[in-house]
Amino acid sequence: MKPDTHPQYHTIKVVMTNGTEFVTRSTWGKEGDQLNLDIDPSSHPAWTGGSQQLMDRGGRVSRFTNKFGGLSFGKK
């Protein structure tokens, strides 16, 4: 096997949005660095089932709804 082909793993501290911390091994950063998360399973609506609204940037969602809103999949 070729030398120096695999990334170097080291320990880092991960800080979640609610302030909880844990130590893990990673290739990110360098030994002892701290990774502060902006989104994690405790705050993301995909995991929490949150009631956040989908942001309509540039009318994309409304254009999609206008174009495909009348489709019914599998119903006859």
Secondary structure, 3 states (H helix, E strand, C coil): CCCCCCCCCEEEEEECCCCCEEEEEECCCCCCCEEECCCCCCCCHHHHCCCCCCCCHHHHHHHHHHHHCCCCCCCC
